[in-house]
Amino acid sequence: MLRVGIVGLGGMGRGRLRYYQQIPEARVEAVADVRAADLRQDDRLAELWEIPADQVRWFEDFRDMVAAGVVDMVDICLPTGYHRAAAVAALQNGVHALCEKPMALTLADCEAMVAAQRESGKLLMVAHCIRFWPEYQYLVDHMQSGEWGKLLSLQLVRQGPTPRGGWMEHAVHSGGAILDLHIHDLDFCQYALGLPQQVYARGGQSLGDARGYDYMHTTLDYGSGLMVSATSHWTDVSIPFVARYEARFEGAFLQMDTSKRPSLTVYRAGAAEPEVPVFNGPDAYLNEIRYFLRCIQEGQEPVRCTPVQSRHAVALSLAAAASIARGGMVPMSEFAR
Ligand SMILES: NC(=O)c1ccc[n+]([C@@H]2O[C@H](COP(=O)([O-])OP(=O)(O)OC[C@H]3O[C@@H](n4cnc5c(N)ncnc54)[C@H](O)[C@@H]3O)[C@@H](O)[C@H]2O)c1
């Protein structure tokens, strides 16, 4: 039984508690949160514990938790600016770390995390959920199988209301939409296609400089004629959250929209009717946790999402931001060597 410590019991941390309830080989036994004193009194959490609530170990400082020898892995759900400190503390204390995306706010922080993982010999994975999302994995599987011929074009969209009232609306803490939201699709392109040669982005800060870029359109140039772009919005207009993609292959056209059921329609060349694949399995968040646990159990590095790729995901977002600021094309070699 793997003993899990949740670091940061806010929105994502609470979601994680529910997922660990579905995983027999792991159990949440400890929590670290600056609000520990209040949270431990919160009756709404009672149904989420797998062990008696009075046996949950509470810490205000995540460093105390990883030094106490009470957990085998941590699941880091802290505001992004703290990811580096928490992951490095865990790894240096011999504790595996699953960490929410984005890896960190700066490349220096990402590189410190990569180095700490290498030195520790413990496992680190950044939870890039789109790499584990069934509709997106379906696309990657078919790109790799070559069943529909060459991919000609991929367009990705992700948009929703700006998270308000907390650290997320301050770009200095969250990186703004380009690092917190847009990164999902930029990293997916990296997962599916590798790193582009150049990045060209347009966007702006319509909600004020402090919120960072809140709308952006990024073109990824793979030097092959393949058309790849991603568009994201965080808006103060209360639109429903949606993620979409459209992919054109030589022999098929795919349209995916997470807000629709069915979410994916596949139009194949020569087929009389479109196909609607059904995704009834576990969702991306359960998939990514299970995958990381399997890596720990088998002593294997998480190749489906490596620390260096997570560093490059941040690099892609920063390259897009640089492109907007400079008004021109940015070579990826400047950000990811
Ligand atoms: N994968 C996804 O789809 C997704 C969605 C939302 C958020 N996220 C990411 O998850 C992370 C957490 O976001 P959230 O929305 O859960 O944030 P949140 O504000 O809801 O929760 C953060 C928690 O951390 C605690 N905390 C803050 N500073 C701390 C510190 N120094 N030490 C200990 N505890 C501390 C807070 O008390 C709070 O309980 C972020 O990196 C965010 O980008 C990912």
The ligand as an SDF file (V2000), in Angstrom:
LIG
                    3D

 44 48  0  0  0  0  0  0  0  0999 V2000
   -4.9050   19.8630  -14.3670 N   0  0  0  0  0  0  0  0  0  0  0  0
   -5.8920   20.7110  -14.2820 C   0  0  0  0  0  0  0  0  0  0  0  0
   -6.8680   20.5940  -14.9990 O   0  0  0  0  0  0  0  0  0  0  0  0
   -5.8260   21.8290  -13.2590 C   0  0  0  0  0  0  0  0  0  0  0  0
   -6.9890   22.5400  -12.9330 C   0  0  0  0  0  0  0  0  0  0  0  0
   -6.9090   23.5220  -11.9560 C   0  0  0  0  0  0  0  0  0  0  0  0
   -5.6940   23.7950  -11.3330 C   0  0  0  0  0  0  0  0  0  0  0  0
   -4.5710   23.0960  -11.6980 N   0  0  0  0  0  0  0  0  0  0  0  0
   -3.2790   23.3780  -11.0530 C   0  0  0  0  0  0  0  0  0  0  0  0
   -3.3190   22.8270   -9.7310 O   0  0  0  0  0  0  0  0  0  0  0  0
   -2.5550   23.6190   -8.8350 C   0  0  0  0  0  0  0  0  0  0  0  0
   -3.4320   23.9760   -7.6360 C   0  0  0  0  0  0  0  0  0  0  0  0
   -4.5450   24.7400   -8.0830 O   0  0  0  0  0  0  0  0  0  0  0  0
   -5.9040   24.8340   -7.2130 P   0  0  0  0  0  0  0  0  0  0  0  0
   -6.9060   25.4160   -8.1260 O   0  0  0  0  0  0  0  0  0  0  0  0
   -6.1970   23.5480   -6.5250 O   0  0  0  0  0  0  0  0  0  0  0  0
   -5.4710   25.9270   -6.1250 O   0  0  0  0  0  0  0  0  0  0  0  0
   -6.2510   26.2770   -4.7800 P   0  0  0  0  0  0  0  0  0  0  0  0
   -5.9580   27.6980   -4.4670 O   0  0  0  0  0  0  0  0  0  0  0  0
   -7.6780   25.8380   -4.8680 O   0  0  0  0  0  0  0  0  0  0  0  0
   -5.5610   25.3370   -3.6720 O   0  0  0  0  0  0  0  0  0  0  0  0
   -4.2480   25.5580   -3.2420 C   0  0  0  0  0  0  0  0  0  0  0  0
   -4.1140   25.0210   -1.8180 C   0  0  0  0  0  0  0  0  0  0  0  0
   -2.7430   25.1580   -1.4050 O   0  0  0  0  0  0  0  0  0  0  0  0
   -2.6890   25.7040   -0.0920 C   0  0  0  0  0  0  0  0  0  0  0  0
   -1.4160   26.4370    0.0270 N   0  0  0  0  0  0  0  0  0  0  0  0
   -1.0880   27.6220   -0.5530 C   0  0  0  0  0  0  0  0  0  0  0  0
    0.1980   27.9080   -0.2800 N   0  0  0  0  0  0  0  0  0  0  0  0
    0.6920   26.8890    0.4470 C   0  0  0  0  0  0  0  0  0  0  0  0
    1.9770   26.5830    1.0120 C   0  0  0  0  0  0  0  0  0  0  0  0
    3.0210   27.4170    0.8670 N   0  0  0  0  0  0  0  0  0  0  0  0
    2.1240   25.4370    1.7160 N   0  0  0  0  0  0  0  0  0  0  0  0
    1.0710   24.6040    1.8820 C   0  0  0  0  0  0  0  0  0  0  0  0
   -0.1590   24.8280    1.3880 N   0  0  0  0  0  0  0  0  0  0  0  0
   -0.3420   25.9470    0.6670 C   0  0  0  0  0  0  0  0  0  0  0  0
   -3.9200   26.5950    0.0170 C   0  0  0  0  0  0  0  0  0  0  0  0
   -4.2940   26.7730    1.3740 O   0  0  0  0  0  0  0  0  0  0  0  0
   -4.9520   25.7960   -0.7780 C   0  0  0  0  0  0  0  0  0  0  0  0
   -5.6410   24.8670    0.0450 O   0  0  0  0  0  0  0  0  0  0  0  0
   -2.0480   24.8100   -9.6620 C   0  0  0  0  0  0  0  0  0  0  0  0
   -0.7410   24.5890  -10.1090 O   0  0  0  0  0  0  0  0  0  0  0  0
   -2.9960   24.8470  -10.8530 C   0  0  0  0  0  0  0  0  0  0  0  0
   -2.4000   25.4090  -12.0030 O   0  0  0  0  0  0  0  0  0  0  0  0
   -4.6320   22.1220  -12.6280 C   0  0  0  0  0  0  0  0  0  0  0  0
  1  2  1  0
  2  3  2  0
  2  4  1  0
  4  5  1  0
  4 44  2  0
  5  6  2  0
  6  7  1  0
  7  8  2  0
  8  9  1  0
  8 44  1  0
  9 10  1  0
  9 42  1  0
 10 11  1  0
 11 12  1  0
 11 40  1  0
 12 13  1  0
 13 14  1  0
 14 15  2  0
 14 16  1  0
 14 17  1  0
 17 18  1  0
 18 19  2  0
 18 20  1  0
 18 21  1  0
 21 22  1  0
 22 23  1  0
 23 24  1  0
 23 38  1  0
 24 25  1  0
 25 26  1  0
 25 36  1  0
 26 27  1  0
 26 35  1  0
 27 28  2  0
 28 29  1  0
 29 30  1  0
 29 35  2  0
 30 31  1  0
 30 32  2  0
 32 33  1  0
 33 34  2  0
 34 35  1  0
 36 37  1  0
 36 38  1  0
 38 39  1  0
 40 41  1  0
 40 42  1  0
 42 43  1  0
M  CHG  2   8   1  16  -1
M  END
$$$$
